[in-house]
Amino acid sequence: MRRPKTRTTVLSALGLAGTAGALGIALVGGPALADPAPSSSAPPAPSAAVKPDPKAGHAQRQAELAEALATELGIDKAKVAAALEKVEAARRAENTDKTPPARPDPAKRIENLKTRLDAAVKEGKLTAEESAAILKAAEAGVLPAGGPHGGPGGRPGR
């Protein structure tokens, strides 16, 4: 049976771009990394009222990717699947090790804001009344805390 060329091309590109290094490492590790008895339990069929399980869809896509890569590279599917799982586990471990950045001290934040507002008043960009109103709003907690993407709401303007 002949597969559509687009699907094969896309799967090959994904495989080569995303897992070439991991496959090399996994292949050096030998067959000990391969899962001897892959699980064949299928998730229950979703009813009309229940949304499909995203993890089941992910597992199916991973299996399809492993099969396509194995076919394209001429490697055993179990080795490819094991390499993909190893890379995914490393990514999960990497993401769980990250700690969120510490929130700035509110007093320091107000102090920095006051310094910027004073500079804006000196430059004539704001009046003293506008500066006082902004400072009052910040002290009352009306303004967002800020951050790399404009505060809790994400990037401004989006």
N, C-alpha and C positions, 0 to 999 in steps of 0.2 A: 504494500500500500504506500502510495506516495503522499507525503505531507506537504502542506502549502509552504512555499519557499520563504515567505515572510516570517512565519512562526519559527521556522528553523533558524533563520538569520538572527532574529531577535533573541532567541534562546541561546544561540551560540555566542552572540555579543555579550549578553549578560553573564554568561558563564566564564568567558575568557576575561572580561573586565573585572568581575567581582571575586572570582575564586581561583584564578590561575596560581597565585602564590600559595594559597592554602592547600590546593591540590598537590603541589610539589612537596610541601611539608608532610602532608598526609601520606603520600606515596612512599616517602622515605621511611615513615613509621612502619610500613608493612601492613599485612593483613590483620594484625592485632587490633587495629582501630575499627575494622568493619564490624557491623552488627550481625552476628551469626543468624539471628532469627528476627527479621524485621516484623514489626507488629502489623497485623492485617485487620485489626478491629476497625470497622467502619463506624463513623458517628451516626446516630439515629437521624432519620429523615426529618427535616424541619417541617413543622406544620405551618399553616397559613398565618397563624397568629404569632408564632415565635420566629424571631430573626435567626438566620443561620449563624452558627458559631464561627467567628472570625479565625479562631485557632485551627479549626478543621480545614477551612479554606487555605490557610497558610501551609498546613501540612501537605495538602494536595498539590499546591503550587511548588513546594519544595521537592516533592516526589517527582513531579513532571520535569522540573529543572534538572534534578539528578539524573533522570533517565535520558534527557536530551544531551546533557554533558557527557554522560557515559558513552552514548552512541557516537557523538561527535569526536570524542577523544580516544575512543577505543579502549576504555577502562571499565572495570567491573562496576556496576551500578552501586553495589554496597560500599565500595571504597569512596565513590563520589558522594554518596549520601552521608557517610561518616565524616568526610571532610567538610561538607556544608554544615553539618551539625556542630562540628568543632569550631568553625568560624563563628557561627551564630552564638554559641555558648561563650566564646571569648568576648564578643560584642556585648552580650548581656552583662557579663562580669565587669567589663569596662564601664558600662553605664551605671551600674549599681555602686561603683566605687566613687563616683563623682558626688561631691557635696555641693549644695547650692551656695552661692556667694553670700557672705554675711550682709545683713541689712545695715545700712549706715546708722550711726547714732542720731536720733531725732534732734538732739540739741546741736550737734555739729552740722546737721543738714540745715537747720534754721539759721545758724551762724553764717554758713556759706551763702545761703540765699540772701541774707541781709547785706553781706559784702557785695554781692552782684547787684542787688537793688540800689545800694548807695552809689555804685559806679554808674548805673543807668541814669540815676537822677543827675549826677554830675555832668554826664554827657548830654543831658537834655532829652533822653529817650523816654523818660517817665517823669511825672510830677511827684512831689513829695507825698501828695495825697494818694496817688495810685500805688506808690511804693508801700505806704502804710497799709492800704487795703489788701495788697497781696501778702504782706507779712502777717497781717491779722488772719487771713484765710489759711495760711500755712500753719500758723500756731494753733488754729482751731481744728486742724486735721482735714480741711476741705480739699486741699490740693493732694494729688497722688504723690506717693513717696519717690517716684522717679525710678531710674534704673537704666540699663543699657538699651531698652526698647521702649522707653516712655512710660514705665510704671506697670502696674498690674494688668492694665487693659491691653497690653501689647504695644505695637508700634503706632505712634500717632499718625493720624490721617488714614487709617485703614479701617 
